Amino acid sequence: MSSRSVKNAWASSSSTSSFHPFVYGNKRVAFFATDVFLRLNGWKLDVDDEEAHVFLTERLESGTCSFDALLPWIRRHLARHDSP
């Protein structure tokens, strides 16, 4: 997957997690938006739910949830998504 596609996936979720449009669930919505974008483009995140939650929560809470910090993690967990 190209850096541009991964960047687009993260850009949509980054604004959700940064601007807090919802009272609750901003991080979950951001992660879900990334996953949906990737799946619509033939990819998925192949990662344990708990591992993803811990990783992303730590980054968001420490303020280190930038594109440059997440790109290597996203790439490590990308897998082709076989459509049904």
The first five atom37 places (N, CA, C, CB, O) and aatype in JSON, in Angstrom:
{
  "aatype": [12, 15, 15, 1, 15, 19, 11, 2, 0, 17, 0, 15, 15, 15, 15, 16, 15, 15, 13, 8, 14, 13, 19, 18, 7, 2, 11, 1, 19, 0, 13, 13, 0, 16, 3, 19, 13, 10, 1, 10, 2, 7, 17, 11, 10, 3, 19, 3, 3, 6, 6, 0, 8, 19, 13, 10, 16, 6, 1, 10, 6, 15, 7, 16, 4, 15, 13, 3, 0, 10, 10, 14, 17, 9, 1, 1, 8, 10, 0, 1, 8, 3, 15, 14],
  "atom_mask": [
    [1, 1, 1, 1, 1],
    [1, 1, 1, 1, 1],
    [1, 1, 1, 1, 1],
    [1, 1, 1, 1, 1],
    [1, 1, 1, 1, 1],
    [1, 1, 1, 1, 1],
    [1, 1, 1, 1, 1],
    [1, 1, 1, 1, 1],
    [1, 1, 1, 1, 1],
    [1, 1, 1, 1, 1],
    [1, 1, 1, 1, 1],
    [1, 1, 1, 1, 1],
    [1, 1, 1, 1, 1],
    [1, 1, 1, 1, 1],
    [1, 1, 1, 1, 1],
    [1, 1, 1, 1, 1],
    [1, 1, 1, 1, 1],
    [1, 1, 1, 1, 1],
    [1, 1, 1, 1, 1],
    [1, 1, 1, 1, 1],
    [1, 1, 1, 1, 1],
    [1, 1, 1, 1, 1],
    [1, 1, 1, 1, 1],
    [1, 1, 1, 1, 1],
    [1, 1, 1, 0, 1],
    [1, 1, 1, 1, 1],
    [1, 1, 1, 1, 1],
    [1, 1, 1, 1, 1],
    [1, 1, 1, 1, 1],
    [1, 1, 1, 1, 1],
    [1, 1, 1, 1, 1],
    [1, 1, 1, 1, 1],
    [1, 1, 1, 1, 1],
    [1, 1, 1, 1, 1],
    [1, 1, 1, 1, 1],
    [1, 1, 1, 1, 1],
    [1, 1, 1, 1, 1],
    [1, 1, 1, 1, 1],
    [1, 1, 1, 1, 1],
    [1, 1, 1, 1, 1],
    [1, 1, 1, 1, 1],
    [1, 1, 1, 0, 1],
    [1, 1, 1, 1, 1],
    [1, 1, 1, 1, 1],
    [1, 1, 1, 1, 1],
    [1, 1, 1, 1, 1],
    [1, 1, 1, 1, 1],
    [1, 1, 1, 1, 1],
    [1, 1, 1, 1, 1],
    [1, 1, 1, 1, 1],
    [1, 1, 1, 1, 1],
    [1, 1, 1, 1, 1],
    [1, 1, 1, 1, 1],
    [1, 1, 1, 1, 1],
    [1, 1, 1, 1, 1],
    [1, 1, 1, 1, 1],
    [1, 1, 1, 1, 1],
    [1, 1, 1, 1, 1],
    [1, 1, 1, 1, 1],
    [1, 1, 1, 1, 1],
    [1, 1, 1, 1, 1],
    [1, 1, 1, 1, 1],
    [1, 1, 1, 0, 1],
    [1, 1, 1, 1, 1],
    [1, 1, 1, 1, 1],
    [1, 1, 1, 1, 1],
    [1, 1, 1, 1, 1],
    [1, 1, 1, 1, 1],
    [1, 1, 1, 1, 1],
    [1, 1, 1, 1, 1],
    [1, 1, 1, 1, 1],
    [1, 1, 1, 1, 1],
    [1, 1, 1, 1, 1],
    [1, 1, 1, 1, 1],
    [1, 1, 1, 1, 1],
    [1, 1, 1, 1, 1],
    [1, 1, 1, 1, 1],
    [1, 1, 1, 1, 1],
    [1, 1, 1, 1, 1],
    [1, 1, 1, 1, 1],
    [1, 1, 1, 1, 1],
    [1, 1, 1, 1, 1],
    [1, 1, 1, 1, 1],
    [1, 1, 1, 1, 1]
  ],
  "atom_positions": [
    [[0.86, -1.17, 0.0], [0.0, 0.0, 0.0], [0.89, 1.22, 0.0], [-0.97, 0.01, 1.22], [1.91, 1.26, 0.69]],
    [[0.51, 2.21, -0.76], [1.32, 3.41, -0.87], [1.23, 4.27, 0.39], [0.89, 4.22, -2.08], [0.27, 4.21, 1.15]],
    [[2.28, 5.08, 0.59], [2.28, 6.0, 1.73], [1.11, 6.95, 1.65], [3.59, 6.78, 1.79], [0.55, 7.34, 2.68]],
    [[0.73, 7.33, 0.43], [-0.4, 8.26, 0.26], [-1.7, 7.63, 0.75], [-0.53, 8.67, -1.21], [-2.49, 8.31, 1.41]],
    [[-1.93, 6.37, 0.44], [-3.15, 5.69, 0.89], [-3.18, 5.56, 2.4], [-3.27, 4.32, 0.24], [-4.22, 5.78, 3.03]],
    [[-2.05, 5.19, 2.98], [-1.99, 5.07, 4.44], [-2.17, 6.45, 5.07], [-0.64, 4.44, 4.89], [-2.84, 6.59, 6.09]],
    [[-1.58, 7.47, 4.45], [-1.73, 8.83, 4.96], [-3.19, 9.27, 4.9], [-0.85, 9.82, 4.15], [-3.68, 9.89, 5.84]],
    [[-3.89, 8.94, 3.83], [-5.3, 9.29, 3.72], [-6.12, 8.57, 4.78], [-5.83, 8.94, 2.32], [-7.03, 9.15, 5.37]],
    [[-5.78, 7.31, 5.03], [-6.5, 6.56, 6.06], [-6.31, 7.21, 7.42], [-6.01, 5.1, 6.1], [-7.26, 7.37, 8.18]],
    [[-5.07, 7.58, 7.72], [-4.81, 8.17, 9.03], [-5.35, 9.6, 9.12], [-3.31, 8.17, 9.31], [-5.81, 10.01, 10.18]],
    [[-5.32, 10.35, 8.03], [-5.8, 11.73, 8.06], [-7.26, 11.8, 8.48], [-5.62, 12.39, 6.7], [-7.64, 12.67, 9.26]],
    [[-8.06, 10.89, 7.97], [-9.48, 10.91, 8.33], [-9.7, 10.62, 9.81], [-10.25, 9.9, 7.49], [-10.57, 11.2, 10.44]],
    [[-8.9, 9.72, 10.35], [-9.1, 9.38, 11.76], [-8.36, 10.35, 12.68], [-8.63, 7.96, 12.02], [-8.79, 10.57, 13.82]],
    [[-7.28, 10.92, 12.21], [-6.52, 11.85, 13.03], [-7.35, 13.06, 13.44], [-5.28, 12.31, 12.29], [-7.31, 13.5, 14.59]],
    [[-8.1, 13.6, 12.51], [-8.92, 14.76, 12.84], [-10.01, 14.39, 13.84], [-9.55, 15.36, 11.58], [-10.36, 15.2, 14.7]],
    [[-10.54, 13.19, 13.74], [-11.56, 12.76, 14.69], [-10.99, 12.64, 16.09], [-12.16, 11.41, 14.27], [-11.62, 13.07, 17.05]],
    [[-9.79, 12.07, 16.21], [-9.21, 11.9, 17.54], [-8.68, 13.21, 18.1], [-8.1, 10.88, 17.49], [-8.63, 13.37, 19.32]],
    [[-8.29, 14.15, 17.24], [-7.74, 15.42, 17.71], [-8.79, 16.45, 18.09], [-6.86, 16.0, 16.65], [-8.63, 17.17, 19.08]],
    [[-9.87, 16.53, 17.33], [-10.86, 17.58, 17.53], [-12.01, 17.19, 18.45], [-11.4, 18.0, 16.22], [-12.83, 18.04, 18.79]],
    [[-12.08, 15.94, 18.84], [-13.09, 15.45, 19.78], [-14.51, 15.9, 19.44], [-12.75, 15.91, 21.16], [-15.13, 16.61, 20.23]],
    [[-15.02, 15.48, 18.28], [-16.38, 15.89, 17.91], [-17.47, 15.21, 18.76], [-16.62, 15.58, 16.45], [-18.62, 15.66, 18.77]],
    [[-17.11, 14.14, 19.45], [-18.09, 13.42, 20.25], [-17.73, 13.54, 21.73], [-18.16, 11.94, 19.83], [-16.56, 13.75, 22.08]],
    [[-18.71, 13.4, 22.59], [-18.45, 13.42, 24.02], [-17.62, 12.21, 24.41], [-19.77, 13.47, 24.82], [-16.67, 12.33, 25.18]],
    [[-17.98, 11.04, 23.89], [-17.27, 9.8, 24.17], [-17.0, 9.08, 22.85], [-18.07, 8.9, 25.14], [-17.74, 9.24, 21.89]],
    [[-15.96, 8.29, 22.83], [-15.71, 7.4, 21.71], [-14.88, 7.95, 20.57], [0.0, 0.0, 0.0], [-14.83, 7.33, 19.51]],
    [[-14.22, 9.08, 20.74], [-13.43, 9.66, 19.66], [-12.32, 8.73, 19.18], [-12.85, 10.98, 20.1], [-12.09, 8.6, 17.98]],
    [[-11.62, 8.1, 20.11], [-10.52, 7.2, 19.74], [-11.06, 5.97, 19.02], [-9.73, 6.77, 20.99], [-10.47, 5.52, 18.03]],
    [[-12.15, 5.44, 19.5], [-12.74, 4.26, 18.84], [-13.2, 4.61, 17.43], [-13.92, 3.71, 19.67], [-12.98, 3.84, 16.5]],
    [[-13.83, 5.77, 17.27], [-14.3, 6.19, 15.95], [-13.11, 6.41, 15.02], [-15.15, 7.48, 16.06], [-13.17, 6.04, 13.85]],
    [[-12.04, 7.01, 15.52], [-10.85, 7.25, 14.7], [-10.25, 5.93, 14.22], [-9.8, 8.05, 15.49], [-9.89, 5.8, 13.05]],
    [[-10.13, 4.97, 15.11], [-9.58, 3.67, 14.74], [-10.49, 2.96, 13.74], [-9.37, 2.79, 15.99], [-10.03, 2.38, 12.76]],
    [[-11.79, 3.02, 13.99], [-12.76, 2.39, 13.1], [-12.72, 3.03, 11.71], [-14.17, 2.48, 13.69], [-12.79, 2.33, 10.7]],
    [[-12.6, 4.36, 11.66], [-12.54, 5.06, 10.37], [-11.31, 4.64, 9.57], [-12.52, 6.58, 10.59], [-11.39, 4.46, 8.36]],
    [[-10.18, 4.47, 10.25], [-8.97, 3.99, 9.58], [-9.19, 2.6, 9.02], [-7.77, 4.0, 10.54], [-8.85, 2.31, 7.88]],
    [[-9.76, 1.73, 9.84], [-10.01, 0.35, 9.42], [-10.96, 0.3, 8.23], [-10.59, -0.46, 10.58], [-10.72, -0.45, 7.28]],
    [[-12.03, 1.07, 8.26], [-13.0, 1.08, 7.16], [-12.34, 1.59, 5.88], [-14.22, 1.96, 7.51], [-12.51, 1.0, 4.81]],
    [[-11.59, 2.68, 5.98], [-10.91, 3.22, 4.8], [-9.99, 2.18, 4.19], [-10.11, 4.49, 5.18], [-9.99, 1.97, 2.97]],
    [[-9.2, 1.52, 5.03], [-8.28, 0.5, 4.53], [-9.04, -0.64, 3.85], [-7.42, -0.04, 5.66], [-8.64, -1.09, 2.78]],
    [[-10.12, -1.11, 4.47], [-10.89, -2.22, 3.9], [-11.54, -1.84, 2.57], [-11.97, -2.67, 4.89], [-11.6, -2.66, 1.66]],
    [[-12.0, -0.61, 2.47], [-12.59, -0.16, 1.2], [-11.55, -0.11, 0.08], [-13.22, 1.22, 1.38], [-11.89, -0.13, -1.1]],
    [[-10.29, -0.05, 0.48], [-9.2, 0.0, -0.49], [-8.43, -1.31, -0.58], [-8.26, 1.13, -0.14], [-7.3, -1.34, -1.07]],
    [[-9.03, -2.41, -0.09], [-8.44, -3.73, -0.25], [-7.45, -4.16, 0.8], [0.0, 0.0, 0.0], [-6.72, -5.13, 0.61]],
    [[-7.4, -3.45, 1.92], [-6.46, -3.75, 2.99], [-7.19, -3.88, 4.32], [-5.37, -2.68, 3.09], [-8.34, -3.44, 4.44]],
    [[-6.54, -4.46, 5.28], [-7.08, -4.51, 6.65], [-5.92, -4.49, 7.62], [-7.97, -5.77, 6.87], [-4.79, -4.8, 7.27]],
    [[-6.23, -4.13, 8.86], [-5.24, -4.22, 9.92], [-5.35, -5.6, 10.54], [-5.44, -3.09, 10.99], [-6.39, -5.97, 11.08]],
    [[-4.27, -6.34, 10.46], [-4.23, -7.69, 11.02], [-3.51, -7.6, 12.36], [-3.51, -8.7, 10.04], [-2.3, -7.8, 12.46]],
    [[-4.29, -7.3, 13.39], [-3.71, -7.06, 14.71], [-4.72, -7.48, 15.77], [-3.3, -5.57, 14.88], [-5.93, -7.36, 15.58]],
    [[-4.21, -7.96, 16.88], [-5.05, -8.32, 18.01], [-5.74, -7.06, 18.55], [-4.2, -9.01, 19.13], [-5.11, -6.01, 18.67]],
    [[-7.02, -7.17, 18.86], [-7.79, -6.01, 19.34], [-7.15, -5.34, 20.54], [-9.2, -6.44, 19.7], [-7.03, -4.11, 20.58]],
    [[-6.73, -6.13, 21.52], [-6.14, -5.57, 22.74], [-4.82, -4.87, 22.43], [-5.93, -6.67, 23.79], [-4.54, -3.8, 22.97]],
    [[-4.0, -5.47, 21.58], [-2.73, -4.86, 21.21], [-2.95, -3.51, 20.53], [-1.94, -5.79, 20.27], [-2.27, -2.53, 20.85]],
    [[-3.91, -3.46, 19.61], [-4.22, -2.2, 18.92], [-4.73, -1.15, 19.91], [-5.26, -2.44, 17.81], [-4.32, 0.01, 19.85]],
    [[-5.6, -1.57, 20.8], [-6.16, -0.64, 21.78], [-5.06, -0.05, 22.66], [-7.2, -1.35, 22.66], [-5.0, 1.17, 22.85]],
    [[-4.2, -0.9, 23.19], [-3.12, -0.43, 24.06], [-2.18, 0.5, 23.3], [-2.34, -1.62, 24.66], [-1.83, 1.57, 23.79]],
    [[-1.77, 0.08, 22.11], [-0.84, 0.89, 21.32], [-1.42, 2.27, 21.01], [-0.5, 0.17, 20.02], [-0.77, 3.29, 21.26]],
    [[-2.63, 2.3, 20.48], [-3.22, 3.58, 20.09], [-3.58, 4.45, 21.28], [-4.45, 3.34, 19.26], [-3.39, 5.67, 21.23]],
    [[-4.08, 3.87, 22.34], [-4.41, 4.65, 23.53], [-3.16, 5.29, 24.12], [-5.09, 3.76, 24.58], [-3.19, 6.46, 24.5]],
    [[-2.06, 4.53, 24.19], [-0.82, 5.1, 24.71], [-0.34, 6.27, 23.85], [0.27, 4.02, 24.78], [0.09, 7.29, 24.38]],
    [[-0.43, 6.13, 22.54], [0.01, 7.2, 21.64], [-0.88, 8.43, 21.78], [0.02, 6.71, 20.18], [-0.39, 9.56, 21.86]],
    [[-2.19, 8.22, 21.81], [-3.11, 9.36, 21.91], [-2.95, 10.09, 23.23], [-4.55, 8.88, 21.75], [-2.95, 11.32, 23.27]],
    [[-2.82, 9.35, 24.31], [-2.73, 9.98, 25.63], [-1.39, 10.67, 25.84], [-2.95, 8.94, 26.71], [-1.31, 11.64, 26.59]],
    [[-0.32, 10.18, 25.19], [1.0, 10.79, 25.36], [1.26, 11.91, 24.35], [2.08, 9.73, 25.25], [2.28, 12.59, 24.4]],
    [[0.31, 12.08, 23.41], [0.48, 13.12, 22.4], [1.46, 12.75, 21.3], [0.0, 0.0, 0.0], [1.96, 13.62, 20.59]],
    [[1.76, 11.45, 21.17], [2.7, 10.99, 20.14], [1.98, 10.25, 19.03], [3.78, 10.09, 20.77], [2.54, 9.33, 18.43]],
    [[0.77, 10.63, 18.77], [-0.06, 9.94, 17.78], [-0.01, 10.69, 16.45], [-1.52, 9.81, 18.27], [-1.03, 11.16, 15.95]],
    [[1.19, 10.8, 15.9], [1.36, 11.51, 14.62], [1.46, 10.51, 13.48], [2.62, 12.41, 14.66], [1.64, 9.31, 13.7]],
    [[1.35, 11.01, 12.28], [1.47, 10.16, 11.1], [2.81, 9.45, 11.1], [1.31, 10.99, 9.82], [2.88, 8.24, 10.85]],
    [[3.88, 10.18, 11.38], [5.22, 9.58, 11.37], [5.38, 8.5, 12.43], [6.27, 10.65, 11.58], [6.12, 7.54, 12.23]],
    [[4.71, 8.66, 13.55], [4.8, 7.65, 14.6], [3.95, 6.42, 14.28], [4.36, 8.25, 15.94], [4.31, 5.3, 14.66]],
    [[2.83, 6.61, 13.59], [1.91, 5.5, 13.33], [2.17, 4.76, 12.02], [0.52, 6.0, 13.33], [1.8, 3.59, 11.9]],
    [[2.78, 5.41, 11.05], [2.98, 4.77, 9.75], [3.7, 3.42, 9.86], [3.77, 5.69, 8.86], [3.23, 2.45, 9.27]],
    [[4.82, 3.32, 10.58], [5.49, 2.02, 10.69], [4.59, 0.95, 11.33], [6.77, 2.15, 11.5], [4.61, -0.2, 10.91]],
    [[3.82, 1.34, 12.33], [2.92, 0.38, 13.01], [1.82, -0.09, 12.06], [2.29, 1.01, 14.27], [1.52, -1.28, 11.99]],
    [[1.23, 0.85, 11.33], [0.17, 0.5, 10.38], [0.74, -0.43, 9.31], [-0.43, 1.77, 9.73], [0.12, -1.44, 8.97]],
    [[1.9, -0.09, 8.77], [2.5, -0.94, 7.73], [2.82, -2.34, 8.23], [3.77, -0.28, 7.19], [2.64, -3.31, 7.5]],
    [[3.29, -2.45, 9.47], [3.6, -3.77, 10.04], [2.37, -4.64, 10.16], [4.25, -3.61, 11.41], [2.47, -5.87, 10.1]],
    [[1.2, -4.03, 10.32], [-0.02, -4.79, 10.55], [-0.97, -4.83, 9.36], [-0.73, -4.22, 11.73], [-2.11, -5.29, 9.48]],
    [[-0.51, -4.34, 8.2], [-1.36, -4.36, 7.01], [-1.39, -5.77, 6.4], [-0.85, -3.34, 5.97], [-0.37, -6.47, 6.35]],
    [[-2.55, -6.15, 5.95], [-2.71, -7.41, 5.22], [-3.75, -7.18, 4.12], [-3.14, -8.59, 6.18], [-4.66, -6.37, 4.28]],
    [[-3.59, -7.88, 3.03], [-4.58, -7.78, 1.95], [-5.92, -8.27, 2.47], [-4.14, -8.59, 0.69], [-5.99, -9.27, 3.19]],
    [[-6.97, -7.56, 2.11], [-8.32, -7.92, 2.52], [-9.0, -8.59, 1.36], [-9.13, -6.68, 3.01], [-9.23, -7.98, 0.32]],
    [[-9.33, -9.86, 1.54], [-10.05, -10.6, 0.5], [-11.53, -10.32, 0.62], [-9.77, -12.12, 0.6], [-12.16, -10.67, 1.62]],
    [[-12.08, -9.7, -0.4], [-13.52, -9.41, -0.39], [-14.32, -10.7, -0.51], [-13.89, -8.43, -1.54], [-13.91, -11.63, -1.22]],
    [[-15.47, -10.77, 0.18], [-16.29, -11.99, 0.09], [-16.94, -12.13, -1.27], [-17.37, -11.99, 1.16], [-17.66, -13.1, -1.51]]
  ]
}
